[in-house]
Amino acid sequence: MTHQSFSQSKLLLNARDFEATHTEPTMERPHFHLTPPVGWMNDPNGFSIYKGEYHLFFQYYPYETKWGPMHWGHASTQDLITWKYLPCALAPDQKYDSEGCFSGSAIEYQDQQLLLYTGVSKAPDQDVTFQTQCIAVGDGIDYQKSDSNPVIAGDLLPAGSSLIDFRDPKIWKDGDPYYAVVGSRHADGSGQIALFSSADCRSWDFVSILARCENEYGRMWECPDFFSLDGKDVLLTSPQDMIAEKYKFHSGNGTLALIGNLDRSLMQLVRENAEAIDYGHDFYAPQTLLSEDGRRIMIGWLQNWDCCLTPVESSWSGMMSIPREIHIKDGKLIQNPVREIENYYKATEFNTFTLKADSPVNFFSAGRCIDLTLEINTSDCGEFTLLLAKNDRFSTRVSYDTAQNVLTFDRSESGLIRDCAMTRQLQPSDHDGVLKLRVLMDLYSIEVFVNDGEQALTSLIFTPLEAEDIQLSLTQGSAPVIVTLHSMTK
């Protein structure tokens, strides 16, 4: 393909100049999780493959470590682990996106990369913003916004739908037509997911309301993603204003997987199961792609709107989760870190022992970049506790109460200096008394995968990096334990 010439606005050039001259971090970055080159990052956008390479865009404000007028940051990778920064892709430089280039997606289209995103604009003489869907087409570095923008406006929605909350399109191709799901708000104030189709990505038709919240799971549904997987159809979304349901959902900004089958006569999802995607403090707005070897891979924002943790000394804020391979098994979501992480194992320690009450087992100087798997038979023991990122002052606790069948994640002693949620809990399924935990830790984040990925729990910890011990203990009884500890490096 001949390289095209793209016009670039002053706003975009300013962002590119700023990020190019301010990328030296003031605080060490995670080794295996993507962070912004500078400034603020939130939702993953445009997670896709273009010309054989993975691309990830993200909500981005380079000038401060807090949310601002949204740009699209950009990075690429060959293996989903080591990322290369690319220049800022979009800036809010047009009338239809002057208030921000909000979340969206990407697809390879006619040998180019097409971005479908939400443009936010303000109504003339009103302090009200409206959201429409727009496209930009480019060569993997530079992008030209279409003269046809916006390509999907709110007048296509059913009567009564919100024009203010209408965002985060996810595009895919199914046969000849292209489809896109977009988060919206029904006349009753709760979330709905609108489905659109197009032959050319420029002229779109409304198809259906794929799914509705009906005030059951939060209010506005953001960042939808829809795909088929292992014989089921899956809708991922991130509801706002969730009300907690003890071990199922936490309050605030959450995640939701709706699993079932698409009724193709009505183009509506018939639900069979609804579950949280992640049970931790810091996982939001996940997006997926289908890899060239057939894997469905998901990545999310490792942060949370209700408690954005950014150390004051840091020049960057926000990170992405480790990409996860996902499956459906027995009608439920299964997720585990992508296998590519194994290429970064430096050393492996394997131990089998019987853990006894009042006799803790320590792994000193285990480090803060580890992939730890442990299996414990809990049939004859009391509460089991795993302490991570530990020293004499700090630690993060993962504990399992055998009597209540409750797994608790507690970061209250991790060194956080903000008053925010410290604990999360879930109930794992029973596997004949054996609990299996896989813990991926990368400096400031902990991702826990329970029983081979039946549940996941993701949280930030900004513990001083010298805290790098691990400890296992029991309150009573004894338990056989198998521990596999991989240290990781680049």
N, C-alpha and C positions, 0 to 999 in steps of 0.2 A: 504494500500500500504506500502510495506517495504521501509524504508528510504534509499535513494540511497547515494552513496559516490560520491562527485563531486570534481574534481580538481579545485583549485582556484589559479589564477595567483598572482604574487607579486603586480601588478598594482591594482587588485581588492581588495586584502587584505589591501593594503595601503589606499585605499579610504574608506574601511569599518572602519579601525582603526581611520582614521582622523575624519570621521563623528561621530563616537562613543565618541570621546573626545572633540568635538567642537560644541556640539548641544545647549549649553546654549546661548540664543540669547542676543545680545547687545542692541537690540531694541525690544519693545513689539511686539509680533506677532498678526496678526488678529485672532479673536476668532473662525471664522466659515469658513475661507478659508485656504486651504492647502498651506504652504510655505515649502521650502527646509529645511532640518535640519541645513544645513550650506551651504554657497556658493551660487552658481548660479542655477536657474531653468528656463527652457523655455518650449517648447511644451509638452502637455500631451501625453503620450504613453501608449499602452497596457491597456486602460480603459476596464475592463472586469470583469467577475464573475468567480471565481475559488473556487470550493468546498463550495458554498453558501456564499462566502464573496466577496465584491467588492475590486478589486485591481486597483491601478493606478501607472503607472511608469511615469517617466518624464525625459526630457533632463536635464543633471545635470553636474555641475563642482564644486566639493566640496571645492576646494582649494582657490577660489577667488570669489568675488561678480561680476564677469564678465564672459562672454562666454569663454570657453577653450575647450580642447579635451573632446568630449562628452562621458559621462558615462550615465547609466540609474539609476536614483534614484527610490525609491520604497516605497509605503505606501498602507495601506489597511483600510477598514472601514466597519462597519456593517450598517450604516445609511446614508452614503454619506455626513455627516457633521463633525463628530468627527473622525479624522484620527490617525492611528498608524504608526509610522515610522518603516520600515523594512530595512535590510541591502542593501546597494548598490547592484544592480542586475547584471549590465554589466559594464565592463571596456574595453577600446580600446587596447586589449592585444594580438590580432592575426594579421597576415600579412594582411588579407583582411579587417580589421577594425582598423588598426593602427592609422589612422587619425581621428577616431571618430566612436562611435556607435550612428548613427543618429536615427531619429524617426521611430516608427513602432507600432505594435499592438500585441494583445495576444488573445489566445483562449484556452479553455480546450480541450485537445487532448489525447485520450487513458489514461485517469485518471491522466494526467500530465498537466502542464501549458506550452504551447508553445509560444515563443516570435518570431515574425517575424520583423526584423529590417534592417535598411540600414547600411551596412559596408562601410566606406570610406577608401580608400587606395591610396597610391601614386605610380605612374608608375615608374619603375626602371630608374634611371638616368634622370628623368624628374621632373619638378616642376609642375606637373599636377595631380590632384586627380580624381579618378573614384569611382562611387557609384554602389554597387550591393546589393542584398537582401539576408539576412542570417537568420538562425534560431538558437535558443537555447531552450532547454527543461529542465524543472525543477519541483520542488515540492512546489513552492510558496515562497521559500526563496533562494535556491541555484539553479543555472542554468548551464547546460553543453552546450557549443557551438558544433554544429554538424560537424562531419568530412566531411560532404557533402557540406559545405559552400564554396562559395556562391551558393545558390539554385536558384536564379534568376539573371542572368547576362544580360548585355545590348545587347548581340548578339541575344536575343529573340525579341528585338524591331524592328519595321519597319525601313527600310533603311533611313539613314539621321537623326535619332533620337539621341539626346545627350546622351553620356555615362557619362558626368560629372554631369548633372542634372537628376538624376534618383533615386527617394527616397520616403520614408515615406509610406511603404506598410500598407494597412488595410485589414485584413483577416476576412473572415466569412465562414460559412458552409450553403449551400443551397441544401438540399437533400443529396445525396452521395458526390458530389465533394466539395472541398474547393475552394473559390475564393479569389483573392486579387486585389485591385486597387493600382496603384503606380503612383506617380506624375512623369512626364517626360516633355521633351521639344522637340517639333516638329522641323523638318528641317527649318521651317520659323522663328525659334527662340522663338515662343510663346508656351504656356503650352498645355499639353495634358494629359489625364488620361488613362493609359494602364490597361487592364483587363487580368488577368491570372487565370488558373485553375489547380488543382492538386488533385490526389486521395489520396496522402499520405503526403502532405506538404513538400516533399523533391524534387520531380520531377515535374516541372511546365511547362505548355504550354501557349504560347501566344494565347489569344482569340480574342481581338479586341482593338481598340481605342474607349473607352466608350464615351469620349467627347473631343472636341478640343476647344481651346481658339480662334484661328485664329486672334490673336491680338485684340480681342474685350474687354477682361477683363484682363488687366495687361499682364505680361509676363509669367514667370515660375509659374505653379500651384503646390503648396505644400500641404501636409497633407490631401489627399483626404479621404472621407468616403462615402460609398454608401449603401443605404438601402431602403426598402419599408416602407411606412408609410401612413396610412389612405387612401389607394387606389391609392397612387402616388409613383413614384420612385424619390429618392432624392439624389443628389450628393452635398456634402459639400467640399469646397476646399478653400485654402488661397492664392490668387494671389499676386505675387510681382509686384512692379512698376506699380501700378494702377494710372490711370489718373482720377481726380475727375470729377464726374457728379453731379452737384449742391447738390441736396438733396438725391441722390441715393447712391453714392459711394464717399468715401474720397480718397485722393491720397496716394501713398506709399504702405505699406503692408496692405492688406485688407482681407475681408472675402466674400465668395460668396456661395449662395445656388442656385442650378439649380434644378428645379422641373418639372417633366413631366412623361413620361412613357418609359420603356425600350422596345425597339424593339428587341424581342428575336430572330428574324431571323438574324439580323445583330449584335446583342448584342451592340447596341448603344442607348444612351439616347436621346429621342426626347423631346426637351425642350418646356415647356409651359410658364415658368416664371423664371426670374433671379433677385435675390435681395441680398442685403447685409444681412449677418447673424446678425451683430451688428453694430450700428452706432456710437459707442463711440471711444475714443482714444485707449483703451487698451483691445482688445479682438482678439485673433489670434489662429490659428491651432486647432479648436475644433475637438473633437472626441466623438463618441457616443457608447453606449451599449444598449442592450435590457435587461431590468430587468426581474427577475423571475415572477413578476406580470404583465408583458406585456408592461411596459412603455419604450419608447425610451428616453434615458437620455443623455444629451450633457454637456461636460465640455470644457473650453477653457483656454488658457494662458492669465492671466490678466496682460498684459504688451504689449509693442510694440517695434519692432526693431528700429523704427525711433526716439524713445525718451525713452530710458530705464532709468527709474527713480529709483535710489537707493540712499537713504540717506547715506552720507559718514560714519556715525557711525554704520551702520547696518552690522551684520555678515551674513545676508542672503539677497538674491535678487530674486524677482519674486514670484508670487502666482498664484493659480488657481481660476477661477470663481466659484461661487456657481453652483453646478450641476443644470441643467434645464430640466424639462420635455418639450418635443417638440411635436407638432402636425402639421398637414396640414389642413387648413380650407380655403375654397374657393380658393384653389391653392396657398396659401401663408403660410409661416412659422409662427407658433405661439410658443412662449416659455415663461415659467414661472419658478420660483425657485421650486425645488423639495419640495413636501409637508412635508418632514421630518423636514424642518426648523421650522415648527410650534411647534414641541416638545420642542423648546428652548425659546419659549415666556415666559417672566418673568412677565410682567404686560401689561395690555391693557388699552388705553385711547381712548374713542370714543366721538367725538364732531360733532355737526351740527350747523352751523351759517351762517349768511350772511356777506360776506367779502365786505368791502366798501373802496372806494378810499381814500387814505391818512389816513387810520386807520388800520395799520398792526396788524396782530395777531401773537403773539409770543408763542413759546413753549420753556420755559427756561430749561436748563439742561436736554434736551431730551436724551443726550448721543450719543455715536458714534457707538453703535451696535443696530440698529433699523430696523424694517420692517414697513414702512409707506405707507399707501394707502390713496389717496385723490381723490375725485370726485368733479369737479367744473363745474357748468353750465356757459359757457362763452358767452351766447347769448347777454348779456347786459353789457359787461365790456370791458375795454381796456386790456393792457398787464398784464398778471398775472405773479408773480414772487414768486418762492420758494427758500429761502436761507437755505443752509444746512451747518453743521459744522461751525457755526457762532459764533463769538465773536466781540469785538469792532474793531478788526483789520482784521480778516480773514472771508471768506465765499466762498461757491461755489453756483453758481446761476443756477437754472433751470427756464427758463421763456417761456411763450407762448404768441406769438403775434397773437391776434385773427383776425386782419385785413389781415395778410399775411398767416395765418395758418402755422406758423413756430415755432417749439419747439427748443430752444437753450440751450445747456449745456455750461457753462462758468466757468472754473477753474482759471481764470487769477488772482483772489484775494485769492486763496487757500493757498498761502505760498510757491509755487514752486520756486526753485532757479535756474532752468534751462530755457533757452529760447527755448520752444518747442510749439507745437500746443496747444492752450488753449480752443478753442471753437469747438463744433460740432453742426450740425443742422439736423433736419429731419422734414418731413411734415406728421403729423398723419392723419388718415382717419377720416371722419366726423361721429359723432354719435349724431346727433340732437343737436349739440352745447355742449355736455357733454364730457369733457376730463377726463380720468382716468389715474392716475399715481401711480405706485407702486415703491417705492424706498427702496432698500436694501443697508444699509450702515454698513460697518464693519471696523472701525478704519480708514483705508487708502483707501478704495475703495467705489465707488458708482455704483450700478447697477440699472438702470431705466427701467421699463417695462411699455410700453405705451398701453393703451386701452386693458387690459387683455392679454398682451403679443404679440400684433400685431407687435410691434417693440421693440428692446432692445438697450440700450445705456450704455456702461460700461467704466469707467474711474478711474484712480488713483488720489488720493489727499493725499499728505503728509503734511496735516495741523496739527499743534500742537494739541495734544489730549484734551487740555483744552477748545478748541472751540467746543461746543456741543449744541448750541441753534439752533432752527428752526424758520423761520419767513415767513409768507405769506403776500403778498400785491398786490394791484391793482393800476394802473395808473389812471383809471377813471371808473365811473359806480359802479355797485355792482354785486355780484355773490353768489348764494347759494353754500355752500361747505360742504362736508362730509369728516371727517378726522378719520382714524383709525390708531393709533400709538401703535405698539408693541415694547417694549424694550426686548432685548434678552440677555441671559446669559447661561453659561455652569455650 
